Amino acid sequence: MKNKRVFLDTAPLIYYIEENQRYSSVLNKLFLDNSKGEFLFQTSVITLLEVLVLPMRQNEIQLVEQYQNILCNSPSIDIFDLNVEIAKQAASYRAKYGMKTPDSIQVATAVYASADYFLTNDIQLKAVKEIEVLVLDELIKK
């Protein structure tokens, strides 16, 4: 992944922060390489929204701050806002692939940001042809 742009979907970030043992070896390496500047993570404000809901609901302030710090202050993660172009492309992907709205926004943002890969754990997103989708469950089997 040297010098590539990897769009980070919500699930991999949650697995990393909450130290999900099933994915920790792959994600720890990816986040370490990212912190060394070997490649750039990209994500969208949808990821921020999705990762904050449960910790806020459970009043886990430290976890909320940890997510916000990683997504909003990391020099090796670019976070993209939703705009009109992304919204129109998301609608197109939703129509074409039958995706849920958040997924279509994530994919549209990744394409808009010229990401090389889309890192997720949603196998259904493999249907997307506009970007190479990497599924964590497939990566840990390799």
N, CA, C and O atoms as CSV, one atom per row, in Angstrom:
chain,resi,resn,atom,element,x,y,z
A,1,MET,N,N,0.818,-1.206,0.000
A,1,MET,CA,C,0.000,0.000,0.000
A,1,MET,C,C,0.853,1.257,0.000
A,1,MET,O,O,0.344,2.358,0.208
A,2,LYS,N,N,2.116,1.100,-0.227
A,2,LYS,CA,C,3.034,2.236,-0.197
A,2,LYS,C,C,2.524,3.379,-1.079
A,2,LYS,O,O,2.202,3.180,-2.250
A,3,ASN,N,N,2.455,4.575,-0.497
A,3,ASN,CA,C,2.041,5.799,-1.184
A,3,ASN,C,C,0.630,5.734,-1.763
A,3,ASN,O,O,0.332,6.423,-2.739
A,4,LYS,N,N,-0.226,4.928,-1.183
A,4,LYS,CA,C,-1.609,4.809,-1.643
A,4,LYS,C,C,-2.534,5.583,-0.716
A,4,LYS,O,O,-2.144,5.999,0.376
A,5,ARG,N,N,-3.756,5.766,-1.171
A,5,ARG,CA,C,-4.814,6.382,-0.359
A,5,ARG,C,C,-5.843,5.286,-0.070
A,5,ARG,O,O,-6.408,4.687,-0.985
A,6,VAL,N,N,-6.072,5.040,1.214
A,6,VAL,CA,C,-6.984,3.986,1.645
A,6,VAL,C,C,-8.155,4.620,2.375
A,6,VAL,O,O,-7.986,5.245,3.422
A,7,PHE,N,N,-9.345,4.453,1.810
A,7,PHE,CA,C,-10.534,4.993,2.455
A,7,PHE,C,C,-10.952,4.051,3.569
A,7,PHE,O,O,-11.127,2.853,3.350
A,8,LEU,N,N,-11.107,4.593,4.747
A,8,LEU,CA,C,-11.403,3.838,5.955
A,8,LEU,C,C,-12.899,3.891,6.253
A,8,LEU,O,O,-13.429,4.938,6.624
A,9,ASP,N,N,-13.569,2.759,6.088
A,9,ASP,CA,C,-14.979,2.662,6.437
A,9,ASP,C,C,-15.102,2.590,7.962
A,9,ASP,O,O,-14.096,2.468,8.661
A,10,THR,N,N,-16.297,2.662,8.463
A,10,THR,CA,C,-16.525,2.751,9.899
A,10,THR,C,C,-16.087,1.521,10.674
A,10,THR,O,O,-15.397,1.652,11.685
A,11,ALA,N,N,-16.468,0.329,10.228
A,11,ALA,CA,C,-16.195,-0.894,10.999
A,11,ALA,C,C,-14.704,-1.087,11.303
A,11,ALA,O,O,-14.363,-1.363,12.453
A,12,PRO,N,N,-13.802,-0.953,10.321
A,12,PRO,CA,C,-12.383,-1.153,10.656
A,12,PRO,C,C,-11.870,-0.190,11.740
A,12,PRO,O,O,-11.036,-0.567,12.564
A,13,LEU,N,N,-12.363,1.025,11.734
A,13,LEU,CA,C,-11.933,1.976,12.763
A,13,LEU,C,C,-12.435,1.538,14.137
A,13,LEU,O,O,-11.694,1.589,15.120
A,14,ILE,N,N,-13.682,1.114,14.200
A,14,ILE,CA,C,-14.230,0.633,15.474
A,14,ILE,C,C,-13.437,-0.582,15.957
A,14,ILE,O,O,-13.076,-0.663,17.131
A,15,TYR,N,N,-13.170,-1.514,15.063
A,15,TYR,CA,C,-12.406,-2.713,15.446
A,15,TYR,C,C,-11.030,-2.332,15.981
A,15,TYR,O,O,-10.549,-2.917,16.951
A,16,TYR,N,N,-10.404,-1.351,15.345
A,16,TYR,CA,C,-9.066,-0.929,15.774
A,16,TYR,C,C,-9.102,-0.265,17.152
A,16,TYR,O,O,-8.342,-0.643,18.044
A,17,ILE,N,N,-9.971,0.709,17.324
A,17,ILE,CA,C,-10.033,1.463,18.581
A,17,ILE,C,C,-10.458,0.566,19.730
A,17,ILE,O,O,-9.932,0.673,20.838
A,18,GLU,N,N,-11.405,-0.312,19.468
A,18,GLU,CA,C,-11.926,-1.156,20.540
A,18,GLU,C,C,-11.174,-2.489,20.630
A,18,GLU,O,O,-11.592,-3.409,21.333
A,19,GLU,N,N,-10.049,-2.571,19.897
A,19,GLU,CA,C,-9.127,-3.696,19.965
A,19,GLU,C,C,-9.797,-5.049,19.762
A,19,GLU,O,O,-9.627,-5.964,20.568
A,20,ASN,N,N,-10.554,-5.168,18.686
A,20,ASN,CA,C,-11.190,-6.423,18.322
A,20,ASN,C,C,-10.096,-7.430,17.965
A,20,ASN,O,O,-9.366,-7.238,16.993
A,21,GLN,N,N,-9.985,-8.482,18.737
A,21,GLN,CA,C,-8.891,-9.446,18.591
A,21,GLN,C,C,-8.888,-10.149,17.235
A,21,GLN,O,O,-7.827,-10.520,16.732
A,22,ARG,N,N,-10.036,-10.329,16.658
A,22,ARG,CA,C,-10.122,-11.013,15.357
A,22,ARG,C,C,-9.339,-10.259,14.279
A,22,ARG,O,O,-8.753,-10.871,13.386
A,23,TYR,N,N,-9.335,-8.932,14.368
A,23,TYR,CA,C,-8.743,-8.108,13.314
A,23,TYR,C,C,-7.486,-7.363,13.758
A,23,TYR,O,O,-6.894,-6.630,12.966
A,24,SER,N,N,-7.077,-7.538,14.994
A,24,SER,CA,C,-6.024,-6.684,15.545
A,24,SER,C,C,-4.689,-6.800,14.804
A,24,SER,O,O,-4.008,-5.789,14.631
A,25,SER,N,N,-4.300,-7.979,14.367
A,25,SER,CA,C,-2.990,-8.082,13.713
A,25,SER,C,C,-2.958,-7.296,12.407
A,25,SER,O,O,-1.986,-6.592,12.132
A,26,VAL,N,N,-3.999,-7.409,11.609
A,26,VAL,CA,C,-4.051,-6.677,10.340
A,26,VAL,C,C,-4.180,-5.178,10.592
A,26,VAL,O,O,-3.454,-4.382,9.996
A,27,LEU,N,N,-5.099,-4.794,11.469
A,27,LEU,CA,C,-5.342,-3.371,11.699
A,27,LEU,C,C,-4.187,-2.686,12.419
A,27,LEU,O,O,-3.860,-1.541,12.105
A,28,ASN,N,N,-3.570,-3.360,13.368
A,28,ASN,CA,C,-2.415,-2.751,14.048
A,28,ASN,C,C,-1.309,-2.444,13.052
A,28,ASN,O,O,-0.687,-1.384,13.120
A,29,LYS,N,N,-1.059,-3.361,12.130
A,29,LYS,CA,C,-0.041,-3.126,11.098
A,29,LYS,C,C,-0.441,-1.966,10.194
A,29,LYS,O,O,0.381,-1.100,9.895
A,30,LEU,N,N,-1.689,-1.942,9.761
A,30,LEU,CA,C,-2.148,-0.857,8.881
A,30,LEU,C,C,-2.035,0.503,9.570
A,30,LEU,O,O,-1.534,1.460,8.979
A,31,PHE,N,N,-2.495,0.589,10.800
A,31,PHE,CA,C,-2.443,1.871,11.495
A,31,PHE,C,C,-1.008,2.285,11.817
A,31,PHE,O,O,-0.697,3.476,11.824
A,32,LEU,N,N,-0.138,1.322,12.081
A,32,LEU,CA,C,1.274,1.636,12.303
A,32,LEU,C,C,1.899,2.166,11.013
A,32,LEU,O,O,2.572,3.196,11.028
A,33,ASP,N,N,1.680,1.469,9.900
A,33,ASP,CA,C,2.208,1.929,8.611
A,33,ASP,C,C,1.657,3.307,8.248
A,33,ASP,O,O,2.378,4.152,7.717
A,34,ASN,N,N,0.383,3.522,8.535
A,34,ASN,CA,C,-0.235,4.826,8.284
A,34,ASN,C,C,0.434,5.905,9.123
A,34,ASN,O,O,0.717,6.993,8.622
A,35,SER,N,N,0.689,5.615,10.394
A,35,SER,CA,C,1.309,6.621,11.269
A,35,SER,C,C,2.745,6.932,10.858
A,35,SER,O,O,3.262,8.008,11.158
A,36,LYS,N,N,3.384,5.992,10.174
A,36,LYS,CA,C,4.741,6.202,9.656
A,36,LYS,C,C,4.729,6.965,8.333
A,36,LYS,O,O,5.789,7.290,7.798
A,37,GLY,N,N,3.548,7.251,7.807
A,37,GLY,CA,C,3.446,7.999,6.562
A,37,GLY,C,C,3.591,7.151,5.314
A,37,GLY,O,O,3.806,7.686,4.227
A,38,GLU,N,N,3.478,5.832,5.450
A,38,GLU,CA,C,3.644,4.967,4.284
A,38,GLU,C,C,2.460,5.048,3.323
A,38,GLU,O,O,2.609,4.814,2.124
A,39,PHE,N,N,1.294,5.376,3.852
A,39,PHE,CA,C,0.119,5.611,3.021
A,39,PHE,C,C,-0.826,6.506,3.808
A,39,PHE,O,O,-0.638,6.718,5.006
A,40,LEU,N,N,-1.827,7.021,3.141
A,40,LEU,CA,C,-2.765,7.957,3.755
A,40,LEU,C,C,-4.125,7.299,3.937
A,40,LEU,O,O,-4.658,6.700,3.003
A,41,PHE,N,N,-4.686,7.411,5.138
A,41,PHE,CA,C,-6.078,7.029,5.346
A,41,PHE,C,C,-6.955,8.214,4.979
A,41,PHE,O,O,-6.601,9.369,5.220
A,42,GLN,N,N,-8.092,7.912,4.400
A,42,GLN,CA,C,-9.109,8.914,4.124
A,42,GLN,C,C,-10.417,8.370,4.691
A,42,GLN,O,O,-10.602,7.157,4.782
A,43,THR,N,N,-11.309,9.258,5.066
A,43,THR,CA,C,-12.636,8.848,5.510
A,43,THR,C,C,-13.570,10.038,5.372
A,43,THR,O,O,-13.177,11.093,4.874
A,44,SER,N,N,-14.795,9.863,5.812
A,44,SER,CA,C,-15.772,10.945,5.669
A,44,SER,C,C,-16.380,11.294,7.024
A,44,SER,O,O,-16.175,10.594,8.015
A,45,VAL,N,N,-17.119,12.372,7.041
A,45,VAL,CA,C,-17.815,12.776,8.264
A,45,VAL,C,C,-18.860,11.735,8.657
A,45,VAL,O,O,-19.268,11.688,9.817
A,46,ILE,N,N,-19.296,10.906,7.723
A,46,ILE,CA,C,-20.228,9.818,8.047
A,46,ILE,C,C,-19.555,8.849,9.029
A,46,ILE,O,O,-20.201,8.367,9.959
A,47,THR,N,N,-18.282,8.566,8.830
A,47,THR,CA,C,-17.552,7.695,9.757
A,47,THR,C,C,-17.550,8.310,11.156
A,47,THR,O,O,-17.797,7.622,12.147
A,48,LEU,N,N,-17.273,9.596,11.225
A,48,LEU,CA,C,-17.281,10.278,12.523
A,48,LEU,C,C,-18.651,10.145,13.175
A,48,LEU,O,O,-18.746,9.796,14.352
A,49,LEU,N,N,-19.701,10.416,12.428
A,49,LEU,CA,C,-21.063,10.302,12.947
A,49,LEU,C,C,-21.323,8.890,13.469
A,49,LEU,O,O,-21.824,8.721,14.580
A,50,GLU,N,N,-20.985,7.880,12.671
A,50,GLU,CA,C,-21.303,6.501,13.039
A,50,GLU,C,C,-20.514,6.012,14.250
A,50,GLU,O,O,-21.069,5.302,15.089
A,51,VAL,N,N,-19.241,6.371,14.362
A,51,VAL,CA,C,-18.450,5.869,15.490
A,51,VAL,C,C,-18.808,6.537,16.810
A,51,VAL,O,O,-18.540,5.978,17.873
A,52,LEU,N,N,-19.408,7.718,16.762
A,52,LEU,CA,C,-19.712,8.442,17.999
A,52,LEU,C,C,-21.032,8.046,18.649
A,52,LEU,O,O,-21.226,8.287,19.841
A,53,VAL,N,N,-21.938,7.448,17.893
A,53,VAL,CA,C,-23.290,7.198,18.404
A,53,VAL,C,C,-23.299,6.331,19.668
A,53,VAL,O,O,-23.821,6.751,20.701
A,54,LEU,N,N,-22.738,5.151,19.594
A,54,LEU,CA,C,-22.800,4.236,20.744
A,54,LEU,C,C,-22.050,4.782,21.961
A,54,LEU,O,O,-22.594,4.754,23.065
A,55,PRO,N,N,-20.811,5.281,21.795
A,55,PRO,CA,C,-20.147,5.847,22.983
A,55,PRO,C,C,-20.920,7.020,23.596
A,55,PRO,O,O,-20.934,7.181,24.817
A,56,MET,N,N,-21.558,7.834,22.759
A,56,MET,CA,C,-22.360,8.933,23.299
A,56,MET,C,C,-23.585,8.395,24.037
A,56,MET,O,O,-23.934,8.873,25.117
A,57,ARG,N,N,-24.228,7.401,23.441
A,57,ARG,CA,C,-25.414,6.801,24.059
A,57,ARG,C,C,-25.063,6.205,25.425
A,57,ARG,O,O,-25.853,6.277,26.366
A,58,GLN,N,N,-23.871,5.619,25.519
A,58,GLN,CA,C,-23.437,4.970,26.759
A,58,GLN,C,C,-22.634,5.906,27.665
A,58,GLN,O,O,-22.088,5.491,28.687
A,59,ASN,N,N,-22.576,7.172,27.266
A,59,ASN,CA,C,-21.884,8.206,28.037
A,59,ASN,C,C,-20.412,7.858,28.292
A,59,ASN,O,O,-19.879,8.119,29.370
A,60,GLU,N,N,-19.775,7.272,27.290
A,60,GLU,CA,C,-18.360,6.926,27.369
A,60,GLU,C,C,-17.546,8.075,26.774
A,60,GLU,O,O,-17.090,8.009,25.633
A,61,ILE,N,N,-17.379,9.107,27.557
A,61,ILE,CA,C,-16.749,10.351,27.114
A,61,ILE,C,C,-15.323,10.124,26.612
A,61,ILE,O,O,-14.918,10.715,25.610
A,62,GLN,N,N,-14.564,9.279,27.297
A,62,GLN,CA,C,-13.180,9.029,26.883
A,62,GLN,C,C,-13.129,8.401,25.491
A,62,GLN,O,O,-12.270,8.757,24.684
A,63,LEU,N,N,-14.038,7.474,25.204
A,63,LEU,CA,C,-14.076,6.844,23.886
A,63,LEU,C,C,-14.508,7.844,22.814
A,63,LEU,O,O,-13.974,7.840,21.705
A,64,VAL,N,N,-15.465,8.692,23.144
A,64,VAL,CA,C,-15.885,9.756,22.223
A,64,VAL,C,C,-14.686,10.629,21.876
A,64,VAL,O,O,-14.445,10.921,20.705
A,65,GLU,N,N,-13.945,11.041,22.882
A,65,GLU,CA,C,-12.775,11.895,22.654
A,65,GLU,C,C,-11.699,11.171,21.851
A,65,GLU,O,O,-11.036,11.781,21.012
A,66,GLN,N,N,-11.522,9.885,22.101
A,66,GLN,CA,C,-10.527,9.108,21.369
A,66,GLN,C,C,-10.877,9.052,19.875
A,66,GLN,O,O,-10.014,9.270,19.024
A,67,TYR,N,N,-12.131,8.763,19.566
A,67,TYR,CA,C,-12.566,8.745,18.163
A,67,TYR,C,C,-12.392,10.119,17.515
A,67,TYR,O,O,-11.871,10.230,16.405
A,68,GLN,N,N,-12.829,11.152,18.211
A,68,GLN,CA,C,-12.719,12.504,17.662
A,68,GLN,C,C,-11.263,12.883,17.427
A,68,GLN,O,O,-10.933,13.485,16.405
A,69,ASN,N,N,-10.405,12.537,18.356
A,69,ASN,CA,C,-8.992,12.869,18.220
A,69,ASN,C,C,-8.373,12.169,17.015
A,69,ASN,O,O,-7.659,12.793,16.230
A,70,ILE,N,N,-8.643,10.893,16.872
A,70,ILE,CA,C,-8.074,10.155,15.744
A,70,ILE,C,C,-8.578,10.707,14.417
A,70,ILE,O,O,-7.788,10.944,13.503
A,71,LEU,N,N,-9.867,10.910,14.309
A,71,LEU,CA,C,-10.427,11.327,13.015
A,71,LEU,C,C,-10.198,12.801,12.703
A,71,LEU,O,O,-10.019,13.165,11.540
A,72,CYS,N,N,-10.200,13.636,13.705
A,72,CYS,CA,C,-10.136,15.081,13.452
A,72,CYS,C,C,-8.750,15.683,13.605
A,72,CYS,O,O,-8.501,16.785,13.116
A,73,ASN,N,N,-7.839,14.977,14.277
A,73,ASN,CA,C,-6.533,15.570,14.561
A,73,ASN,C,C,-5.344,14.789,14.024
A,73,ASN,O,O,-4.207,15.239,14.163
A,74,SER,N,N,-5.572,13.651,13.424
A,74,SER,CA,C,-4.452,12.848,12.925
A,74,SER,C,C,-3.920,13.429,11.620
A,74,SER,O,O,-4.692,13.686,10.697
A,75,PRO,N,N,-2.608,13.638,11.536
A,75,PRO,CA,C,-2.036,14.159,10.292
A,75,PRO,C,C,-2.030,13.130,9.161
A,75,PRO,O,O,-1.786,13.478,8.006
A,76,SER,N,N,-2.299,11.864,9.491
A,76,SER,CA,C,-2.269,10.825,8.462
A,76,SER,C,C,-3.658,10.298,8.109
A,76,SER,O,O,-3.795,9.246,7.485
A,77,ILE,N,N,-4.696,11.051,8.521
A,77,ILE,CA,C,-6.077,10.725,8.146
A,77,ILE,C,C,-6.748,11.996,7.643
A,77,ILE,O,O,-6.870,12.979,8.374
A,78,ASP,N,N,-7.177,11.963,6.393
A,78,ASP,CA,C,-7.952,13.074,5.832
A,78,ASP,C,C,-9.428,12.750,5.963
A,78,ASP,O,O,-9.863,11.658,5.598
A,79,ILE,N,N,-10.202,13.697,6.485
A,79,ILE,CA,C,-11.643,13.499,6.639
A,79,ILE,C,C,-12.361,14.470,5.705
A,79,ILE,O,O,-12.079,15.668,5.692
A,80,PHE,N,N,-13.289,13.930,4.927
A,80,PHE,CA,C,-13.978,14.710,3.913
A,80,PHE,C,C,-15.413,15.009,4.327
A,80,PHE,O,O,-16.122,14.149,4.848
A,81,ASP,N,N,-15.819,16.249,4.081
A,81,ASP,CA,C,-17.203,16.668,4.304
A,81,ASP,C,C,-18.074,16.214,3.145
A,81,ASP,O,O,-17.586,15.973,2.041
A,82,LEU,N,N,-19.362,16.100,3.408
A,82,LEU,CA,C,-20.329,15.814,2.362
A,82,LEU,C,C,-20.551,17.088,1.552
A,82,LEU,O,O,-20.688,18.173,2.118
A,83,ASN,N,N,-20.586,16.956,0.232
A,83,ASN,CA,C,-20.875,18.100,-0.624
A,83,ASN,C,C,-21.875,17.675,-1.703
A,83,ASN,O,O,-22.281,16.514,-1.761
A,84,VAL,N,N,-22.261,18.610,-2.543
A,84,VAL,CA,C,-23.273,18.335,-3.564
A,84,VAL,C,C,-22.804,17.259,-4.540
A,84,VAL,O,O,-23.578,16.372,-4.899
A,85,GLU,N,N,-21.560,17.325,-4.968
A,85,GLU,CA,C,-21.044,16.339,-5.915
A,85,GLU,C,C,-21.070,14.931,-5.322
A,85,GLU,O,O,-21.470,13.974,-5.986
A,86,ILE,N,N,-20.641,14.816,-4.072
A,86,ILE,CA,C,-20.657,13.513,-3.398
A,86,ILE,C,C,-22.090,13.027,-3.240
A,86,ILE,O,O,-22.369,11.849,-3.462
A,87,ALA,N,N,-22.992,13.906,-2.865
A,87,ALA,CA,C,-24.397,13.527,-2.678
A,87,ALA,C,C,-25.008,13.007,-3.978
A,87,ALA,O,O,-25.729,12.009,-3.967
A,88,LYS,N,N,-24.726,13.670,-5.087
A,88,LYS,CA,C,-25.260,13.207,-6.377
A,88,LYS,C,C,-24.673,11.860,-6.764
A,88,LYS,O,O,-25.393,10.992,-7.257
A,89,GLN,N,N,-23.378,11.674,-6.548
A,89,GLN,CA,C,-22.757,10.396,-6.874
A,89,GLN,C,C,-23.264,9.299,-5.943
A,89,GLN,O,O,-23.460,8.161,-6.369
A,90,ALA,N,N,-23.475,9.636,-4.685
A,90,ALA,CA,C,-24.019,8.669,-3.727
A,90,ALA,C,C,-25.404,8.205,-4.164
A,90,ALA,O,O,-25.725,7.020,-4.072
A,91,ALA,N,N,-26.214,9.127,-4.633
A,91,ALA,CA,C,-27.540,8.758,-5.136
A,91,ALA,C,C,-27.424,7.807,-6.321
A,91,ALA,O,O,-28.193,6.855,-6.447
A,92,SER,N,N,-26.457,8.077,-7.181
A,92,SER,CA,C,-26.226,7.217,-8.338
A,92,SER,C,C,-25.826,5.801,-7.898
A,92,SER,O,O,-26.339,4.818,-8.432
A,93,TYR,N,N,-24.921,5.699,-6.935
A,93,TYR,CA,C,-24.500,4.381,-6.442
A,93,TYR,C,C,-25.650,3.677,-5.727
A,93,TYR,O,O,-25.808,2.461,-5.835
A,94,ARG,N,N,-26.437,4.439,-5.010
A,94,ARG,CA,C,-27.584,3.852,-4.309
A,94,ARG,C,C,-28.565,3.264,-5.318
A,94,ARG,O,O,-29.097,2.173,-5.115
A,95,ALA,N,N,-28.799,3.993,-6.404
A,95,ALA,CA,C,-29.692,3.507,-7.458
A,95,ALA,C,C,-29.093,2.290,-8.170
A,95,ALA,O,O,-29.794,1.318,-8.452
A,96,LYS,N,N,-27.812,2.354,-8.452
A,96,LYS,CA,C,-27.140,1.295,-9.217
A,96,LYS,C,C,-26.959,0.006,-8.416
A,96,LYS,O,O,-27.182,-1.087,-8.938
A,97,TYR,N,N,-26.554,0.131,-7.145
A,97,TYR,CA,C,-26.196,-1.036,-6.347
A,97,TYR,C,C,-27.196,-1.381,-5.239
A,97,TYR,O,O,-27.068,-2.422,-4.595
A,98,GLY,N,N,-28.183,-0.521,-5.014
A,98,GLY,CA,C,-29.163,-0.780,-3.961
A,98,GLY,C,C,-28.596,-0.652,-2.552
A,98,GLY,O,O,-29.079,-1.290,-1.617
A,99,MET,N,N,-27.572,0.176,-2.412
A,99,MET,CA,C,-26.919,0.368,-1.105
A,99,MET,C,C,-27.784,1.203,-0.172
A,99,MET,O,O,-28.697,1.910,-0.599
A,100,LYS,N,N,-27.469,1.099,1.112
A,100,LYS,CA,C,-28.045,2.004,2.094
A,100,LYS,C,C,-27.377,3.370,1.909
A,100,LYS,O,O,-26.265,3.462,1.389
A,101,THR,N,N,-28.061,4.412,2.334
A,101,THR,CA,C,-27.546,5.773,2.156
A,101,THR,C,C,-26.148,5.973,2.741
A,101,THR,O,O,-25.282,6.501,2.043
A,102,PRO,N,N,-25.885,5.573,4.003
A,102,PRO,CA,C,-24.526,5.802,4.527
A,102,PRO,C,C,-23.446,5.111,3.699
A,102,PRO,O,O,-22.383,5.687,3.465
A,103,ASP,N,N,-23.708,3.879,3.254
A,103,ASP,CA,C,-22.728,3.168,2.428
A,103,ASP,C,C,-22.495,3.886,1.109
A,103,ASP,O,O,-21.358,4.002,0.651
A,104,SER,N,N,-23.565,4.366,0.501
A,104,SER,CA,C,-23.404,5.057,-0.785
A,104,SER,C,C,-22.623,6.354,-0.615
A,104,SER,O,O,-21.849,6.728,-1.496
A,105,ILE,N,N,-22.813,7.040,0.501
A,105,ILE,CA,C,-22.043,8.268,0.770
A,105,ILE,C,C,-20.578,7.919,0.995
A,105,ILE,O,O,-19.693,8.620,0.504
A,106,GLN,N,N,-20.315,6.852,1.727
A,106,GLN,CA,C,-18.931,6.441,1.971
A,106,GLN,C,C,-18.218,6.125,0.654
A,106,GLN,O,O,-17.112,6.607,0.408
A,107,VAL,N,N,-18.858,5.312,-0.189
A,107,VAL,CA,C,-18.241,4.937,-1.466
A,107,VAL,C,C,-18.060,6.171,-2.349
A,107,VAL,O,O,-17.003,6.348,-2.955
A,108,ALA,N,N,-19.067,7.009,-2.423
A,108,ALA,CA,C,-18.969,8.219,-3.249
A,108,ALA,C,C,-17.853,9.135,-2.749
A,108,ALA,O,O,-17.142,9.742,-3.549
A,109,THR,N,N,-17.701,9.233,-1.447
A,109,THR,CA,C,-16.629,10.058,-0.885
A,109,THR,C,C,-15.274,9.472,-1.236
A,109,THR,O,O,-14.352,10.211,-1.583
A,110,ALA,N,N,-15.141,8.162,-1.153
A,110,ALA,CA,C,-13.870,7.508,-1.497
A,110,ALA,C,C,-13.502,7.763,-2.951
A,110,ALA,O,O,-12.347,8.060,-3.258
A,111,VAL,N,N,-14.472,7.649,-3.843
A,111,VAL,CA,C,-14.207,7.892,-5.266
A,111,VAL,C,C,-13.879,9.372,-5.488
A,111,VAL,O,O,-12.946,9.702,-6.220
A,112,TYR,N,N,-14.644,10.252,-4.855
A,112,TYR,CA,C,-14.403,11.699,-4.947
A,112,TYR,C,C,-12.985,12.048,-4.466
A,112,TYR,O,O,-12.326,12.917,-5.038
A,113,ALA,N,N,-12.527,11.365,-3.413
A,113,ALA,CA,C,-11.213,11.639,-2.823
A,113,ALA,C,C,-10.086,10.930,-3.569
A,113,ALA,O,O,-8.924,11.020,-3.171
A,114,SER,N,N,-10.421,10.232,-4.639
A,114,SER,CA,C,-9.440,9.485,-5.444
A,114,SER,C,C,-8.696,8.435,-4.620
A,114,SER,O,O,-7.499,8.215,-4.807
A,115,ALA,N,N,-9.422,7.790,-3.707
A,115,ALA,CA,C,-8.818,6.711,-2.918
A,115,ALA,C,C,-8.470,5.547,-3.837
A,115,ALA,O,O,-9.157,5.289,-4.826
A,116,ASP,N,N,-7.406,4.860,-3.496
A,116,ASP,CA,C,-6.998,3.677,-4.250
A,116,ASP,C,C,-7.766,2.440,-3.797
A,116,ASP,O,O,-8.049,1.546,-4.594
A,117,TYR,N,N,-8.098,2.400,-2.504
A,117,TYR,CA,C,-8.790,1.247,-1.925
A,117,TYR,C,C,-9.879,1.724,-0.966
A,117,TYR,O,O,-9.806,2.823,-0.416
A,118,PHE,N,N,-10.874,0.885,-0.781
A,118,PHE,CA,C,-11.948,1.119,0.185
A,118,PHE,C,C,-11.889,-0.022,1.190
A,118,PHE,O,O,-12.229,-1.157,0.857
A,119,LEU,N,N,-11.458,0.269,2.428
A,119,LEU,CA,C,-11.302,-0.750,3.465
A,119,LEU,C,C,-12.565,-0.831,4.312
A,119,LEU,O,O,-12.964,0.142,4.952
A,120,THR,N,N,-13.182,-2.000,4.306
A,120,THR,CA,C,-14.452,-2.207,4.986
A,120,THR,C,C,-14.495,-3.622,5.530
A,120,THR,O,O,-13.534,-4.379,5.398
A,121,ASN,N,N,-15.612,-3.972,6.137
A,121,ASN,CA,C,-15.861,-5.378,6.443
A,121,ASN,C,C,-17.242,-5.768,5.944
A,121,ASN,O,O,-17.829,-6.748,6.403
A,122,ASP,N,N,-17.745,-4.998,5.011
A,122,ASP,CA,C,-19.057,-5.240,4.419
A,122,ASP,C,C,-18.865,-5.935,3.073
A,122,ASP,O,O,-18.550,-5.289,2.074
A,123,ILE,N,N,-19.052,-7.234,3.052
A,123,ILE,CA,C,-18.821,-8.035,1.850
A,123,ILE,C,C,-19.721,-7.595,0.693
A,123,ILE,O,O,-19.348,-7.762,-0.468
A,124,GLN,N,N,-20.878,-7.045,0.984
A,124,GLN,CA,C,-21.799,-6.601,-0.067
A,124,GLN,C,C,-21.212,-5.467,-0.900
A,124,GLN,O,O,-21.606,-5.273,-2.050
A,125,LEU,N,N,-20.281,-4.726,-0.332
A,125,LEU,CA,C,-19.682,-3.612,-1.072
A,125,LEU,C,C,-18.707,-4.086,-2.144
A,125,LEU,O,O,-18.239,-3.285,-2.953
A,126,LYS,N,N,-18.398,-5.378,-2.154
A,126,LYS,CA,C,-17.546,-5.928,-3.219
A,126,LYS,C,C,-18.212,-5.785,-4.590
A,126,LYS,O,O,-17.535,-5.871,-5.614
A,127,ALA,N,N,-19.507,-5.573,-4.621
A,127,ALA,CA,C,-20.227,-5.392,-5.886
A,127,ALA,C,C,-19.832,-4.086,-6.574
A,127,ALA,O,O,-19.996,-3.949,-7.787
A,128,VAL,N,N,-19.318,-3.137,-5.812
A,128,VAL,CA,C,-18.945,-1.833,-6.348
A,128,VAL,C,C,-17.757,-1.989,-7.294
A,128,VAL,O,O,-16.754,-2.611,-6.944
A,129,LYS,N,N,-17.873,-1.426,-8.483
A,129,LYS,CA,C,-16.817,-1.544,-9.495
A,129,LYS,C,C,-15.963,-0.279,-9.622
A,129,LYS,O,O,-14.922,-0.302,-10.278
A,130,GLU,N,N,-16.389,0.815,-9.006
A,130,GLU,CA,C,-15.708,2.100,-9.175
A,130,GLU,C,C,-14.454,2.249,-8.332
A,130,GLU,O,O,-13.671,3.174,-8.543
A,131,ILE,N,N,-14.255,1.342,-7.375
A,131,ILE,CA,C,-13.090,1.392,-6.497
A,131,ILE,C,C,-12.793,-0.026,-6.028
A,131,ILE,O,O,-13.702,-0.849,-5.912
A,132,GLU,N,N,-11.526,-0.311,-5.759
A,132,GLU,CA,C,-11.178,-1.643,-5.260
A,132,GLU,C,C,-11.540,-1.737,-3.778
A,132,GLU,O,O,-11.037,-0.977,-2.951
A,133,VAL,N,N,-12.415,-2.677,-3.465
A,133,VAL,CA,C,-12.906,-2.863,-2.099
A,133,VAL,C,C,-12.110,-3.971,-1.422
A,133,VAL,O,O,-12.011,-5.085,-1.935
A,134,LEU,N,N,-11.543,-3.645,-0.257
A,134,LEU,CA,C,-10.823,-4.618,0.562
A,134,LEU,C,C,-11.683,-4.946,1.776
A,134,LEU,O,O,-12.075,-4.053,2.526
A,135,VAL,N,N,-11.973,-6.226,1.965
A,135,VAL,CA,C,-12.816,-6.672,3.070
A,135,VAL,C,C,-11.923,-7.315,4.133
A,135,VAL,O,O,-11.159,-8.234,3.838
A,136,LEU,N,N,-12.025,-6.832,5.353
A,136,LEU,CA,C,-11.169,-7.320,6.433
A,136,LEU,C,C,-11.233,-8.831,6.604
A,136,LEU,O,O,-10.200,-9.479,6.774
A,137,ASP,N,N,-12.427,-9.396,6.562
A,137,ASP,CA,C,-12.541,-10.847,6.733
A,137,ASP,C,C,-11.758,-11.596,5.673
A,137,ASP,O,O,-11.238,-12.678,5.946
A,138,GLU,N,N,-11.663,-11.054,4.483
A,138,GLU,CA,C,-10.868,-11.683,3.434
A,138,GLU,C,C,-9.369,-11.469,3.674
A,138,GLU,O,O,-8.562,-12.355,3.393
A,139,LEU,N,N,-9.006,-10.315,4.184
A,139,LEU,CA,C,-7.587,-10.024,4.447
A,139,LEU,C,C,-7.003,-10.900,5.546
A,139,LEU,O,O,-5.842,-11.302,5.469
A,140,ILE,N,N,-7.803,-11.199,6.574
A,140,ILE,CA,C,-7.250,-12.005,7.667
A,140,ILE,C,C,-7.133,-13.476,7.283
A,140,ILE,O,O,-6.433,-14.234,7.955
A,141,LYS,N,N,-7.802,-13.888,6.219
A,141,LYS,CA,C,-7.709,-15.274,5.746
A,141,LYS,C,C,-6.467,-15.509,4.920
A,141,LYS,O,O,-6.070,-16.653,4.697
A,142,LYS,N,N,-5.841,-14.419,4.458
A,142,LYS,CA,C,-4.661,-14.544,3.594
A,142,LYS,C,C,-3.428,-14.867,4.401
A,142,LYS,O,O,-2.342,-15.008,3.839
